[in-house]
């Protein structure tokens, strides 16, 4: 069937794809680890995690009825999501909690799709999320990083062979799972040295009248459990 027709596109989207061999799945995990572990590489690759982090803030802002004003991504891999609404309450708590939990949870969701052999669904869903995020970015660096990331997904989805698409999808999911763990440890290190006084954990602590470490531990639990669960799905254990 012609994949450019509506029927062909639907068949391609709803069909299942062949996963790569186990050794290739392991290789994509090692490649993702190489993009997360070395500090010089992480300084660049962390931009992709920041996109997911701020996207999580933005999505929960909308879902909780807040007015999303825009997202800014910076060249130092930091970011900020601006919204209007109540400065307190359950909605604000959910929005703040969504940042550090978004990358690992996206990775977990991606692992679930890959375990069901839905590679095309994963790639197209990721592209759609990046397009939705693009309209909310309010600075040049943010636009550049989202366009480059989205362009990579479009190229992989439409121009690459099925085998390359599968390897790309697995590498992306491994990266989100592994890349969701490191920022939480970095936040903990910053807080131990007196930095990040307005971090998500600290703001959540003030909002809920709890110690910020409680929220830091929650971020650790979500990221590590997502890595373990998602890794088992990817490795079909």
C-alpha positions in Angstrom: 0.0 0.0 0.0 1.2 3.5 -0.8 2.5 5.0 2.4 1.7 8.5 1.2 -2.0 8.0 1.1 -4.2 8.5 4.2 -4.9 4.8 4.2 -1.2 4.0 3.8 -0.2 6.4 6.6 -2.8 4.9 8.9 -1.7 1.4 8.1 1.9 2.4 8.8 1.0 4.1 12.1 -1.2 1.2 13.4 1.1 -1.6 12.2 3.9 -3.2 14.3 7.5 -3.1 13.4 10.3 -5.6 13.9 12.6 -4.8 16.9 16.3 -5.0 16.5 18.3 -8.0 17.8 19.1 -8.0 21.5 22.7 -7.2 21.0 21.7 -4.1 19.0 19.3 -3.0 21.8 22.2 -3.3 24.3 24.5 -1.4 21.9 21.9 1.5 21.7 21.9 1.5 25.5 25.6 1.8 25.6 25.5 4.6 23.0 23.0 6.4 25.2 25.2 5.9 28.2 28.1 7.4 26.3 25.9 10.5 25.7 25.1 10.8 29.4 28.1 9.8 31.4 31.1 11.8 30.1 30.7 15.4 31.3 31.9 17.1 28.1 29.3 15.2 26.0 26.7 15.7 28.7 27.1 19.4 28.5 25.7 19.2 25.0 23.3 16.2 25.2 21.7 17.6 28.4 19.9 20.2 26.1 17.6 17.4 25.0 16.7 16.5 28.6 16.0 20.1 29.3 13.5 20.1 26.4 11.7 17.2 28.1 12.0 18.8 31.5 10.5 22.1 30.5 7.9 20.4 28.2 6.7 18.5 31.3 6.2 21.8 33.2 4.4 23.3 30.2 2.1 20.3 29.7 1.0 20.1 33.4 0.5 23.9 33.4 -2.0 23.5 30.6 -3.6 20.4 32.1 -4.1 22.1 35.5 -5.8 25.1 33.9 -2.9 27.5 34.2 -2.1 30.0 31.4 1.1 29.0 29.7 3.0 32.1 28.7 6.1 30.5 27.2 9.2 28.4 27.6 12.8 29.5 27.4 15.7 27.2 26.9 19.2 28.5 27.5 22.6 27.5 26.1 23.8 26.5 29.6 21.2 23.7 29.5 18.9 25.5 32.0 15.4 26.5 31.2 12.3 28.2 32.5 8.6 27.8 32.0 6.4 30.8 32.6 2.7 30.5 33.4 0.0 32.5 35.1 -2.4 31.2 37.7 -2.5 30.6 41.5 0.9 30.7 43.1 -0.2 27.9 45.4 -2.4 24.9 45.3 -2.4 21.4 43.8 -2.1 22.6 40.2 1.1 24.5 41.0 2.5 21.5 42.8 1.8 19.2 39.9 3.4 21.6 37.4 6.6 21.9 39.5 6.8 18.2 40.1 6.5 17.5 36.4 9.9 18.8 35.4 12.4 16.3 36.8 9.9 13.4 36.4 9.1 14.1 32.7 12.2 12.7 31.0 12.2 9.3 32.8 8.4 9.0 32.5 8.6 9.7 28.8 11.4 7.1 28.6 9.2 4.6 30.4 6.3 5.3 28.1 8.6 5.0 25.1 9.9 1.6 26.4 6.3 0.4 26.8 5.6 1.3 23.1 8.8 -0.4 21.9 8.0 -3.5 23.9 4.7 -3.6 21.9 6.7 -3.1 18.7 5.2 0.3 18.1 8.3 2.0 16.7 6.4 4.3 14.3 3.9 5.4 16.9 6.8 6.4 19.2 8.6 8.4 16.5 5.5 10.2 15.3 4.3 10.9 18.9 7.7 12.4 19.8 7.6 14.6 16.7 4.1 15.8 17.5 5.1 16.7 21.0 8.2 18.6 19.8 6.0 20.6 17.3 3.5 21.4 20.1 6.4 22.6 22.2 7.9 24.7 19.4 5.0 27.1 19.4 5.6 27.9 23.1 9.3 28.6 22.9 10.2 32.2 23.3 13.9 32.6 22.7 16.3 31.9 19.8 18.4 29.2 21.4 15.3 27.3 22.4 13.9 27.5 18.9 17.2 26.3 17.5 17.4 23.3 19.8 13.8 22.3 19.4 13.9 22.6 15.6 17.1 20.6 15.4 15.7 17.9 17.7 12.4 17.8 15.8 14.2 17.8 12.4 16.2 14.7 13.6 12.9 12.9 14.4 11.3 13.9 11.1 14.4 12.7 9.1 14.5 9.4 11.0 10.7 8.9 10.6 10.5 9.6 6.9 13.9 9.1 5.3 15.6 6.3 7.3 15.2 2.6 6.7 13.1 0.5 9.1 16.2 -0.9 10.7 17.7 2.6 11.3 14.4 3.9 12.7 14.3 1.0 15.2 17.9 1.7 16.4 17.2 5.5 16.6 14.0 4.9 18.6 15.7 2.5 21.1 18.6 5.0 21.5 16.2 7.8 22.2 14.4 5.9 24.9 17.6 4.7 26.5 18.8 8.3 26.5 15.6 9.5 28.2 15.8 6.8 30.9 19.5 7.3 31.6 19.3 11.1 31.1 16.5 11.3 33.5 18.6 10.0 36.4 21.7 12.2 36.2 20.0 15.7 36.7 18.5 14.6 40.0 21.9 13.6 41.3 23.2 16.9 40.0 20.5 18.8 41.8 21.3 17.0 45.0 25.0 17.9 44.7 24.1 21.6 44.1 21.8 21.7 47.1 24.6 20.1 49.3 26.9 23.0 48.3 24.2 25.6 49.0 23.2 26.1 45.4 19.9 26.0 43.6 17.8 27.7 46.3 14.9 28.1 44.0 15.0 24.6 42.4 11.9 22.7 41.8 12.5 20.7 44.9 12.9 23.8 47.1 9.8 25.5 45.6 7.8 22.3 46.2 9.1 22.2 49.8 7.9 25.7 50.4 4.5 25.1 48.8 3.8 21.8 50.7 5.6 22.7 53.9 7.9 19.7 53.6 11.7 19.4 53.4 12.9 19.7 49.8 14.8 16.4 50.3 11.4 14.7 50.3 10.8 15.9 46.8 14.4 15.1 45.8 13.9 11.6 47.0 10.6 11.4 45.0 12.5 12.5 41.8 15.1 9.8 42.5 12.4 7.1 43.0 10.7 8.1 39.7 13.9 8.2 37.7 15.5 5.1 39.0 12.2 3.0 38.9 11.6 4.2 35.4 15.1 3.2 34.4 14.7 -0.3 35.9 11.2 -0.9 34.5 12.0 0.7 31.1 15.2 -1.2 30.9 13.5 -4.5 31.5 11.0 -3.8 28.8 13.7 -2.8 26.3 15.7 -5.9 27.1 12.5 -8.1 27.2 13.4 -9.4 30.6 
